Amino acid sequence: MPSPNDPGPGRVPVTAPARRVCVDPQGPVLVEGPVEIVLDDGTVARSDRFMVALCTCRRSRAYPWCDTSHRRRERADPPPGNRTPR
């Protein structure tokens, strides 16, 4: 078990300020920046912006950053017979 003073590789020291993350079920994950994202192939994407939108649907042309591509896909309403009353 590592000690709190030795964060080890890829771990944030205990004294580092916490980042705020906001999860929107219908959209991106918002993270207070600056951030570095390590992608599957090992490359690092960095943003120095104060707030970053991370794509969770993988439709973004600017992945891992959200470009609101998820908005272009329209959801079909369920057929009237399958709706449950509230």
C-alpha positions as CSV (number, residue, x, y, z in Angstrom):
1,M,0.0,0.0,0.0
2,P,1.6,3.3,-1.0
3,S,1.9,6.1,1.5
4,P,0.0,9.4,1.0
5,N,3.3,11.2,0.4
6,D,4.3,8.9,-2.4
7,P,1.6,9.1,-5.1
8,G,3.3,6.8,-7.5
9,P,3.0,6.9,-11.3
10,G,-0.3,8.3,-12.6
11,R,-1.6,9.2,-9.1
12,V,-2.4,12.7,-7.9
13,P,-0.8,13.8,-4.6
14,V,-3.2,14.2,-1.7
15,T,-2.4,17.9,-1.4
16,A,-3.5,18.6,-5.0
17,P,-6.8,20.5,-5.3
18,A,-9.8,18.4,-6.3
19,R,-11.2,18.9,-9.8
20,R,-14.9,19.4,-10.2
21,V,-16.6,17.0,-12.7
22,C,-20.2,17.4,-13.8
23,V,-21.9,14.5,-15.5
24,D,-24.8,15.2,-17.9
25,P,-26.6,11.9,-18.9
26,Q,-27.6,13.4,-22.2
27,G,-24.3,15.1,-23.1
28,P,-20.6,15.5,-22.2
29,V,-18.7,15.3,-19.0
30,L,-17.6,18.7,-17.9
31,V,-14.3,19.0,-16.1
32,E,-12.7,22.1,-14.6
33,G,-9.4,22.6,-16.4
34,P,-6.7,22.6,-17.2
35,V,-6.7,18.9,-18.0
36,E,-4.6,16.2,-19.7
37,I,-6.3,13.2,-21.2
38,V,-4.4,10.0,-21.9
39,L,-5.9,8.3,-24.9
40,D,-6.1,4.6,-25.7
41,D,-3.0,4.8,-27.9
42,G,-1.0,6.6,-25.2
43,T,-1.1,10.0,-26.7
44,V,-1.9,12.9,-24.5
45,A,-4.5,15.6,-25.3
46,R,-4.2,18.7,-23.2
47,S,-6.5,21.7,-22.7
48,D,-5.7,24.8,-20.7
49,R,-9.3,26.1,-20.7
50,F,-11.1,26.8,-17.5
51,M,-13.8,24.2,-18.3
52,V,-13.5,21.3,-20.7
53,A,-16.3,19.2,-22.2
54,L,-15.3,15.5,-22.7
55,C,-17.1,13.4,-25.3
56,T,-18.8,10.3,-23.9
57,C,-20.7,9.2,-27.0
58,R,-17.6,9.0,-29.3
59,R,-19.5,10.9,-32.1
60,S,-17.3,14.0,-31.8
61,R,-15.0,14.8,-34.7
62,A,-12.7,16.5,-32.1
63,Y,-12.6,13.5,-29.7
64,P,-11.9,13.4,-26.8
65,W,-13.3,17.0,-26.7
66,C,-17.1,17.3,-27.2
67,D,-18.2,19.2,-30.3
68,T,-21.9,18.7,-29.6
69,S,-22.3,16.0,-32.3
70,H,-24.5,14.1,-29.9
71,R,-27.2,16.7,-30.5
72,R,-27.6,15.8,-34.2
73,R,-28.9,12.4,-33.4
74,E,-32.7,12.6,-32.8
75,R,-34.3,10.2,-30.4
76,A,-37.5,8.6,-31.6
77,D,-40.5,8.9,-29.2
78,P,-41.9,5.6,-28.1
79,P,-45.1,4.6,-29.8
80,P,-48.3,5.9,-28.0
81,G,-49.4,2.4,-27.0
82,N,-46.1,1.8,-25.0
83,R,-46.2,4.9,-22.9
84,T,-46.9,4.4,-19.2
85,P,-49.1,6.9,-17.4
86,R,-47.6,9.0,-14.7
